[in-house]
């Protein structure tokens, strides 16, 4: 429904994407955990993930496309201001994870508990360097966009996506190594903490990459929304900052 006047244009829009996004998150997070750990049904957990992942990706892409079209200017006016509120909500979830970890560790008689393998030192340092570098590259990319250098912006944005993807590959490699050693999320409290916190952070990296991909593809076609780029950059810097808490607490404390 839209309302027009001689001086201003106001618009009220409906979007189909929040509903499948919410459903996708349901299939992606709580249902697989419930099927696998509560009901011991790994097949249903995999089917749930198979539904959730494409639903989330398609919904984010569709919602992003609507924001880039920005018929009434609401996205340009509010998306940057709304991002900090979203980040605050996410920060409280991370705080809850870390607080639970602190309570478990400080109340444990022995830490790490028996069955915990030796944690690597070099890999988390490399991952930290990669993620910090990705914050630098997206910052440079924003500068190129402000200068009107769209080709430079696309190059630095692509490099940011590449670095974020390499970071996720390191996470997958490390998980694979630990799983091969028999260190699982249910092995002990350390396993629960490690997979929960690093997995939650990795999911945020994945969302950040999805946002950047939704910016990159229209940018290649010549369509760039500066407020959307700024909001995506703010989110990525948040993911970077949170990693310092994750790596310092989970790996080195």
N, C-alpha and C positions, 0 to 999 in steps of 0.2 A: 504494500500500500504506500502511496506517495502523496505528498502534499506540496504544492508549488505556490509561490507568491512572486510578485514583481521584483522584490529586492533579494530574497533569499530562497534557496532550495533546500528543503528538508526531506529526508527520506527515512522510512521505516521498512526494513527489509527482513525477510525470512530466509533462512539458509537450511538446506537439508543436511549439512555436514556435521554439526555437533552431535546429532543422534548416532550416526554410525561410528563417529570417533569415540563416544562414550562406550558404545557396545564393543568396539575394538579393544579399548583399554581393559574392559571386563574380561574379554577372551584372552588378552595378552598377559595379564598379571594375576588376579586372584584365582581364576578358574584353573589354570594349569597347576599352580601350587596346590590347590585343594585336591585336584584329581590325582596328582603324583604322590603327595605326602600324606594326605588324609585317607583317600580312597584307594591308594596303591594301584592306580590305573594309568600307566604311562601312555598307553595308546590314546586315551581321551585327552590327556595333557598335550600330546603332540598335535592332535586334531584341533584343540582349542588354540594353540599357538599358530597353527596353519590358517585359522580364520582371523585371529587377532592381528597378526603382522600386516597382511595386505589391507585390512580394514583401516588400520591406523594410518598407513602410508597414503592410501587413496584419499582418506578424509582430510589429512593435513594438506595434501596437494590441492584438493578441491577448495578448501577453505582459504588457502593461500592465494589461489587464482582469483577468488572473489575479492580478497583484500587488495590485490594488485589492480583489479579493474576499478575499484573505489569510486563508484558512480556518484556518491554524494559527499565524498571527501571526509567521511567519518574516520576511515582508517588512517589517513594522513594526520588527522588531528589528534587521535587518541591512542594509537597503537604503541607509540613510544612511552607515553605516560602510563599506560596500563601495564607494561612489562615489569616495572619494579614491584607492583603488587603481586604479580604472578611469581616473581622470584622470591619474595618474602614468604609466600606460602610454601614454595619448594624448600626454602632454607629451613623452615621449621620441621619438615619431614626429615631432612638430613640431620638436624639437631637431635631429633628423636632417635634415629638410628645410632648416632654416636653416644648419646646419653645411655642408651641400653647397653652399648658395648662397655662404657666406663663402669656401669653398675656390675655387669657380669665379671669383668676383669678384676676390679677392686675387691669384689666379694669372694673371688676364687682363692682357694688355698694354694693352688699351683697354677702358674701360667707361663707359657702356653700349656694347655692340658695334654695329657699323653695321646699320642697318635698324630701330633702336629708335625709336619715336615719342616725342615729349615727353609725360611723364606729368603728369596733372593734379594740382593742389594742393588745390583747393577740394573736389572730390568725396570724397577720403579723409578730409578733416577733417569733412565733413558725416556720413559714414558712422560716424566715431568718435563724434561727438556722439549719433547715433541709438543706437548700441550701448550706450554708457554710460548713456543715458537708460533703455534697456530693463532694465539691471541695477537701476536705481533703482526702476522701476515694479514689478518682481517682488519687490524687498525690501519695498516698501510693501504689496504684496499679501499677503506672508507676515504682516506685522504685522496686517493686517485679519483674516486667518484666525485668528491667535492671540487677537484680541479677540472672535472669534465672529461677525464681520460677513462672512457668506458672500457676500452680494451685493456688498459692497465688494471682496472677494477676486476674485470673477469679473470685475468691472469692470477691476481693475488687471492681472489675468492676461490679459484680452482685449487691453488696451492694450500689454502686453509682446509678445504675439503679433503685433499690428499693426506695432510698431516693428521686430521681427525680420524680418517680411515685407518691409517697406520697405527694410531693409538688403540683403536678397537681391535686391530689384528694382534697387537701385543697382549691385550686383555684375553682374547680368545686363546692365544698360544699359552699363556700362563695358566688359564683354567684347564686347558687340555693336559698340560704337564702335571698339575696337581691331581686331576681326575685319574690320570694314568697311574699315579702313585697310590691311588686309593683314598686320597683326601677329598671327601665329599662334604656337601652342606650339612649332612647329618652325622658326620664322623664325630665331631665334638663341638663345644661352644665356639672355638676359634673358627672352625669351618663355617658355622652358621653366620658368624659375624663377617668373615671374609667375603663369602659369596653374596651375602645380602647387600653389604655396603658397596663393594666394587661393582656388583651387578646393577644396583640402583644408579650409581654414577654413570656406568656404561650406557644405561638406557637414556640418560640425559644427553650424553655425547651423540647417541644415535638420533635423538630428536633434533639436536642442533644441526647435525649433518643434513637431516631432512629439510629443515628450514633453509639452510644454505643452498641445497639443491633446488628448492622451489624459487630461490632468488636467481640462481645461476641460469636456469633454462630460459626464463623470460628475458634475462639480461643479454643472453646470446642472440635473442630475437629482437633486441633493441628496446626492451621495456624494463625500466628500473624504477622501483619505488624507494626513494631515499629514506623515508621514515621506516619502511619495512626492513631495510638493510640495517639501520641504526638499532632497531629493536632486536633483530637477530644477533647483532654484534654484542649488545648488552647481555643477552642470554648466554652467549658463548663465553664472555669474560666471567660470568657467574659460574659456569661449569668449570672453568679453569681455576678459579679461586677455591671452589669446593674441593678440588682435587688435592690441594695442599693439606687440607684437613684429613682427607681420606688416606693419603700416602703417609703422612706423619704418624697417624694413629694406628692404622691397620698394619703397616709394614715395619715401622721403626719404634713403636712403643708397646 
